[in-house]
Amino acid sequence: MAFNSADTAAFKNVWVFCEQRQGVMMPTTFELISEGRKLANELGVELCGILLGDNVDGIAAELGEYGADKVYVYNSPLLKDFTTGAYTKVIVEAVEELKPEVLLFGASNIGRDLAPRCAARLHTGLCADCTHLDIDMPNYKGFLREASTLPEERIEKLGTVMINREPHDVSRDLKMTRPAFGGHLMASIICPRFRPAMATVRPGVMKKRECKKNVEILHPAFALEAADIHTEVTETVKAAKKLVDLIGADFIVSVGRGISKDVEGGIKLAEELAEVLGGVVVPPARACVDAGWISADHQVGQTGKTVHPKVYIALGDLPRRHPATRPTCHAKGFQGKGVHHRRQQERHRSPSSTVAEKACVPGSTIHNLPFEVTADMVADALLAADAMGRAYRKAN
């Protein structure tokens, strides 16, 4: 029987594309497996990984540590290096044969290349750069109450949508939430008429959760020849540029639009402070990247990366004056709790203050900050404040 993506009843199970590079599983894969476990539990189905490469059976078992029930492994020398044509062919044919109802990819360079090609060939929908996933309606409504401004009565009425003038129950549809309109709004998207429902998820958004399973490793038959591949990887060269590890950083120092009067001085101060703390420098505003002050690999927020710092110091993070355009998109880049130090005026507290476990808000912004204040002085003050807090908590 020919594959029909509109026959939604024929699809079952949650799949995760397990990205590996040179025989090493990417951290995003474990995040997606953990999130996939939650979705599979809500649907009452199995969680399966799909792993492509050459002799990658050894790393397939790692997925059982995070909740995978099965891993479909496709080994071939032609899959050793990622090529769009080969990976797309194998994944599409696997989906056509086994019919998963949900298929997740990491929003990496590979995932962003691969996922839309697979979606187009499968004639289904793809939601890119998701920051939240839900299937269970009570959980989704709880998420909306916490993260949106929708009135309670509207949230309570959610549950059906009109498809071809007929009511459709969305209780088994994947609710995919992503930033829209340049990060000013969050949109929840469903794919009610076709399967699998496909999504790419940003690295660092989902948390890894150990959930040990006796994973079953399967090797389905597949056909792949050199003639199917129209590109050849002749060499893999790693750039000499030092990349910024934002996702794993414990200390982050950011610079915002408030340094516009002295960009070099502001960035230099932030870099000195980050060096003392052993952290990294990021821009809190997309405008800083657009202006060319700092590279895009430093960006945090809905249009950048998601981070889990213990301490976040914002220098010159100027809030927007209109309440409808407050910088929520930057705050969405923070996951989990931590200590959050801000240098901005109390009357202009931004949403990223509210996600912190503690917030320190001095009375001046970066354009009033004398640059003769050294990074060592700021770092010493932070460490002293932390020591005082520890002593206070111990005494009380």
C-alpha positions as CSV (number, residue, x, y, z in Angstrom):
1,M,0.0,0.0,0.0
2,A,1.3,3.5,-0.9
3,F,2.3,5.8,1.9
4,N,-0.4,8.2,2.9
5,S,0.5,10.8,5.5
6,A,-3.2,11.8,5.8
7,D,-4.1,8.4,7.3
8,T,-3.4,9.6,10.8
9,A,-4.8,6.5,12.5
10,A,-2.1,4.3,10.9
11,F,0.7,6.1,12.8
12,K,2.1,5.2,16.2
13,N,5.1,5.9,18.5
14,V,7.4,8.8,19.1
15,W,10.7,9.0,17.2
16,V,13.8,11.0,17.8
17,F,16.5,11.5,15.2
18,C,19.7,10.7,17.1
19,E,22.5,13.0,15.8
20,Q,26.0,11.7,16.0
21,R,29.2,13.2,14.6
22,Q,32.3,11.0,14.1
23,G,30.9,8.3,16.4
24,V,30.0,10.7,19.3
25,M,26.4,11.3,20.3
26,M,25.5,15.0,20.3
27,P,24.1,16.3,23.7
28,T,21.0,17.5,22.1
29,T,20.0,13.9,21.3
30,F,19.8,13.1,25.0
31,E,17.7,16.2,25.6
32,L,15.3,15.1,22.9
33,I,15.1,11.5,24.1
34,S,14.2,12.8,27.6
35,E,11.5,15.0,26.1
36,G,10.3,12.3,23.8
37,R,9.9,10.0,26.8
38,K,7.5,12.5,28.3
39,L,5.5,12.7,25.1
40,A,5.5,8.9,24.6
41,N,4.1,8.5,28.1
42,E,1.4,11.0,27.4
43,L,0.4,9.1,24.3
44,G,0.8,5.6,25.8
45,V,3.2,4.6,23.0
46,E,6.9,3.6,22.7
47,L,9.8,6.0,22.3
48,C,12.2,5.1,19.5
49,G,15.5,6.6,18.3
50,I,16.7,6.5,14.7
51,L,20.5,6.4,14.4
52,L,22.4,6.6,11.2
53,G,26.2,6.2,10.7
54,D,28.9,3.6,10.2
55,N,29.4,1.1,12.9
56,V,27.5,3.1,15.5
57,D,25.9,0.2,17.5
58,G,28.2,1.0,20.5
59,I,26.6,4.4,21.1
60,A,23.0,3.3,20.5
61,A,22.8,1.7,24.0
62,E,23.5,5.1,25.6
63,L,19.9,6.2,24.6
64,G,18.5,3.6,27.0
65,E,19.8,5.7,29.9
66,Y,17.4,8.4,29.0
67,G,14.2,6.4,28.3
68,A,14.4,5.0,24.8
69,D,12.5,1.8,24.3
70,K,14.0,1.0,20.9
71,V,16.7,2.3,18.6
72,Y,16.6,1.7,14.9
73,V,20.2,1.6,13.7
74,Y,21.2,2.1,10.1
75,N,24.9,1.2,9.5
76,S,26.6,1.9,6.2
77,P,30.0,3.3,5.1
78,L,27.9,5.7,3.0
79,L,26.4,7.1,6.2
80,K,29.7,7.7,8.0
81,D,29.7,11.4,7.0
82,F,26.4,13.4,6.9
83,T,25.1,14.0,3.4
84,T,21.7,15.4,3.0
85,G,20.7,13.0,0.2
86,A,21.7,9.8,1.9
87,Y,20.2,10.7,5.3
88,T,17.0,12.0,3.8
89,K,16.5,8.8,1.8
90,V,17.0,6.5,4.7
91,I,14.9,8.4,7.2
92,V,12.0,8.9,4.7
93,E,11.9,5.3,3.8
94,A,12.0,4.3,7.5
95,V,9.1,6.5,8.3
96,E,7.1,5.2,5.3
97,E,7.6,1.7,6.6
98,L,7.2,2.1,10.3
99,K,4.9,5.1,10.6
100,P,5.8,7.1,13.7
101,E,3.2,9.8,14.7
102,V,5.9,12.2,16.1
103,L,9.4,12.8,14.8
104,L,11.8,15.2,16.6
105,F,15.1,16.7,15.3
106,G,17.6,18.9,17.1
107,A,17.8,22.4,15.6
108,S,21.4,22.0,14.8
109,N,23.0,22.7,11.4
110,I,22.3,19.1,10.4
111,G,18.7,19.0,11.9
112,R,17.8,22.3,10.2
113,D,19.0,20.9,6.8
114,L,17.5,17.4,7.2
115,A,14.1,17.9,8.8
116,P,12.5,20.2,6.2
117,R,13.6,17.8,3.3
118,C,12.1,14.9,5.1
119,A,8.9,16.8,5.8
120,A,8.5,17.8,2.2
121,R,9.0,14.2,0.9
122,L,6.6,12.8,3.5
123,H,4.0,15.5,2.8
124,T,3.6,16.6,6.4
125,G,4.1,19.6,8.6
126,L,7.2,20.8,10.3
127,C,7.5,23.3,13.2
128,A,11.0,24.8,13.4
129,D,12.9,26.0,16.4
130,C,10.5,24.9,19.1
131,T,11.0,25.9,22.7
132,H,8.2,23.8,24.3
133,L,6.3,20.6,23.4
134,D,3.1,19.2,24.9
135,I,0.5,16.6,24.1
136,D,-1.5,16.2,27.3
137,M,-4.1,19.0,27.4
138,P,-4.0,19.7,31.1
139,N,-0.2,20.0,30.9
140,Y,-0.5,22.4,27.9
141,K,-3.1,24.5,29.7
142,G,-0.9,24.7,32.7
143,F,2.0,25.9,30.5
144,L,-0.3,28.6,29.0
145,R,-1.3,29.8,32.4
146,E,2.3,30.2,33.4
147,A,3.8,31.5,30.2
148,S,1.0,33.4,28.3
149,T,-1.4,36.3,28.9
150,L,-4.4,34.4,27.7
151,P,-7.5,34.8,29.9
152,E,-8.5,31.8,32.0
153,E,-11.8,31.3,30.3
154,R,-10.2,31.1,26.9
155,I,-7.6,28.6,28.1
156,E,-10.4,26.5,29.6
157,K,-12.2,26.4,26.2
158,L,-9.2,25.0,24.4
159,G,-9.6,21.4,23.1
160,T,-11.0,21.5,19.6
161,V,-10.2,23.2,16.3
162,M,-12.2,23.4,13.1
163,I,-10.7,21.3,10.3
164,N,-12.6,21.4,6.9
165,R,-15.5,22.8,8.8
166,E,-15.6,19.9,11.2
167,P,-14.5,20.0,14.9
168,H,-11.2,18.2,15.6
169,D,-10.1,17.0,19.0
170,V,-6.5,18.1,19.6
171,S,-5.9,15.9,22.7
172,R,-3.5,13.6,20.7
173,D,-1.9,16.3,18.6
174,L,1.6,17.6,19.4
175,K,1.4,21.2,20.5
176,M,4.6,22.8,19.3
177,T,5.4,26.3,20.7
178,R,7.9,28.5,19.1
179,P,8.8,32.2,18.9
180,A,7.1,34.3,16.2
181,F,7.3,37.8,14.8
182,G,11.0,38.2,15.6
183,G,10.6,36.8,19.1
184,H,7.9,39.2,20.3
185,L,5.2,36.5,20.4
186,M,5.0,32.8,21.1
187,A,2.9,30.7,18.8
188,S,1.6,27.2,19.5
189,I,1.2,25.1,16.3
190,I,-0.4,21.7,15.6
191,C,-0.4,19.4,12.6
192,P,-3.8,17.8,12.8
193,R,-4.3,16.4,9.3
194,F,-0.9,14.7,8.6
195,R,1.6,12.5,10.2
196,P,4.2,12.4,11.5
197,A,4.0,15.7,13.3
198,M,7.6,17.0,13.0
199,A,9.5,19.5,15.0
200,T,13.0,20.8,15.4
201,V,14.0,21.7,19.0
202,R,16.7,24.2,20.0
203,P,19.7,22.8,21.8
204,G,19.7,23.5,25.5
205,V,15.9,24.0,25.7
206,M,14.9,20.6,27.0
207,K,16.5,19.1,30.1
208,K,18.2,15.7,30.2
209,R,16.4,13.3,32.6
210,E,17.8,9.9,33.3
211,C,15.2,7.2,32.9
212,K,16.9,3.8,32.5
213,K,15.3,1.3,30.1
214,N,16.4,-2.0,28.6
215,V,16.7,-0.6,25.1
216,E,16.2,-2.8,22.1
217,I,18.6,-2.3,19.3
218,L,17.1,-3.1,15.9
219,H,18.7,-3.2,12.4
220,P,16.0,-2.8,9.7
221,A,16.9,-3.7,6.2
222,F,17.5,-0.8,3.9
223,A,18.9,0.0,0.5
224,L,21.5,2.7,-0.1
225,E,23.9,3.0,-3.0
226,A,26.5,5.5,-4.0
227,A,24.3,6.5,-7.0
228,D,21.7,7.8,-4.4
229,I,24.2,10.3,-3.1
230,H,24.8,13.4,-5.2
231,T,27.5,15.0,-3.0
232,E,30.8,13.7,-1.7
233,V,32.5,14.7,1.5
234,T,36.2,14.8,0.6
235,E,37.4,16.3,3.9
236,T,36.1,17.5,7.2
237,V,38.0,20.6,8.5
238,K,37.3,22.1,11.9
239,A,37.4,25.9,12.0
240,A,40.2,27.3,14.1
241,K,37.8,29.9,15.5
242,K,37.2,29.5,19.3
243,L,33.5,28.7,19.7
244,V,31.5,30.0,22.7
245,D,30.0,27.3,24.9
246,L,27.0,29.2,26.2
247,I,24.8,26.2,27.1
248,G,27.3,24.8,29.6
249,A,28.5,28.1,31.1
250,D,28.0,28.7,34.8
251,F,28.8,32.4,34.6
252,I,27.6,34.7,31.8
253,V,28.3,38.4,31.4
254,S,26.1,40.2,28.9
255,V,26.4,43.5,27.2
256,G,23.4,45.4,25.8
257,R,22.5,48.6,23.9
258,G,23.5,50.7,26.9
259,I,27.1,50.4,25.8
260,S,26.5,52.2,22.5
261,K,28.5,55.3,23.6
262,D,31.6,53.2,24.2
263,V,31.1,49.8,22.5
264,E,34.8,48.8,22.8
265,G,35.1,49.8,26.4
266,G,31.9,48.1,27.4
267,I,32.8,44.8,25.7
268,K,36.3,45.0,27.1
269,L,35.0,45.4,30.7
270,A,32.6,42.5,30.1
271,E,35.4,40.3,28.7
272,E,37.6,41.1,31.7
273,L,34.9,40.2,34.2
274,A,34.0,37.0,32.3
275,E,37.7,36.0,32.3
276,V,37.9,36.5,36.1
277,L,34.7,34.5,36.7
278,G,35.6,31.8,34.1
279,G,32.5,32.6,32.1
280,V,31.6,34.0,28.7
281,V,30.3,37.2,27.2
282,V,26.9,37.4,25.4
283,P,24.7,40.2,24.1
284,P,21.2,40.5,25.7
285,A,19.7,42.2,22.7
286,R,19.5,41.0,19.2
287,A,20.2,44.6,18.2
288,C,23.8,44.1,19.5
289,V,24.4,41.3,17.0
290,D,22.6,43.1,14.2
291,A,24.9,46.1,14.8
292,G,28.0,44.0,14.5
293,W,29.2,44.6,18.0
294,I,29.4,40.8,18.8
295,S,29.0,37.6,16.8
296,A,25.8,35.7,16.6
297,D,27.2,32.6,18.3
298,H,27.0,34.6,21.5
299,Q,23.3,35.3,21.3
300,V,20.9,34.2,24.1
301,G,17.1,34.2,23.9
302,Q,14.2,33.1,21.6
303,T,16.3,34.0,18.6
304,G,19.5,32.6,20.1
305,K,20.6,29.9,22.5
306,T,19.1,28.7,25.7
307,V,21.3,28.8,28.8
308,H,21.4,27.5,32.4
309,P,23.8,29.8,34.2
310,K,24.3,30.0,38.0
311,V,25.2,33.7,37.7
312,Y,24.1,36.1,35.0
313,I,25.4,39.7,34.9
314,A,23.7,42.1,32.5
315,L,25.6,45.3,31.7
316,G,23.7,47.9,29.8
317,D,20.6,45.8,29.3
318,L,18.2,48.7,28.5
319,P,14.5,47.9,28.7
320,R,12.1,49.0,26.0
321,R,9.8,51.8,27.1
322,H,6.6,50.5,25.6
323,P,5.1,47.7,27.8
324,A,4.0,45.7,24.8
325,T,7.5,45.3,23.6
326,R,9.3,44.4,26.8
327,P,12.3,42.1,26.2
328,T,10.6,38.8,27.0
329,C,12.4,37.2,24.1
330,H,15.8,37.5,26.0
331,A,14.3,36.1,29.2
332,K,13.0,33.0,27.3
333,G,16.7,32.1,26.8
334,F,17.0,31.2,30.5
335,Q,16.0,27.7,31.7
336,G,16.0,26.6,35.3
337,K,16.9,28.6,38.3
338,G,20.0,30.5,39.3
339,V,21.5,33.7,40.6
340,H,20.9,36.7,38.3
341,H,22.7,40.0,38.8
342,R,21.6,43.0,36.8
343,R,23.0,46.5,36.3
344,Q,19.9,48.5,35.5
345,Q,17.5,50.9,37.1
346,E,14.9,49.4,39.6
347,R,12.0,51.1,37.9
348,H,12.8,49.4,34.6
349,R,13.1,45.8,35.7
350,S,13.0,43.5,32.7
351,P,11.4,40.0,32.4
352,S,14.8,38.3,32.7
353,S,14.9,39.5,36.3
354,T,11.8,37.5,37.1
355,V,13.3,34.1,36.1
356,A,16.1,34.5,38.6
357,E,16.3,32.9,42.0
358,K,17.9,36.2,43.2
359,A,18.2,39.5,41.5
360,C,20.7,42.3,42.3
361,V,19.7,45.6,40.8
362,P,22.2,48.4,41.3
363,G,20.9,51.9,40.7
364,S,22.9,52.8,37.5
365,T,23.0,51.6,34.0
366,I,26.1,50.9,31.9
367,H,26.3,54.3,30.3
368,N,26.7,55.8,33.8
369,L,29.2,53.2,34.9
370,P,32.7,54.5,35.2
371,F,35.0,52.3,33.1
372,E,37.8,52.7,35.6
373,V,35.9,50.1,37.8
374,T,37.9,47.0,37.1
375,A,36.6,43.5,36.5
376,D,38.4,42.3,39.6
377,M,36.5,44.7,41.7
378,V,33.2,43.6,40.3
379,A,34.1,39.9,40.7
380,D,35.3,40.5,44.3
381,A,32.0,42.2,45.1
382,L,30.0,39.3,43.6
383,L,32.0,36.7,45.5
384,A,31.7,38.7,48.8
385,A,28.0,39.0,48.3
386,D,27.7,35.3,47.7
387,A,29.7,34.5,50.9
388,M,27.5,36.9,52.9
389,G,24.4,35.2,51.6
390,R,25.7,31.7,52.5
391,A,26.6,32.9,56.0
392,Y,23.1,34.5,56.5
393,R,21.3,31.3,55.3
394,K,23.5,29.2,57.6
395,A,22.7,31.4,60.6
396,N,19.0,31.4,59.9
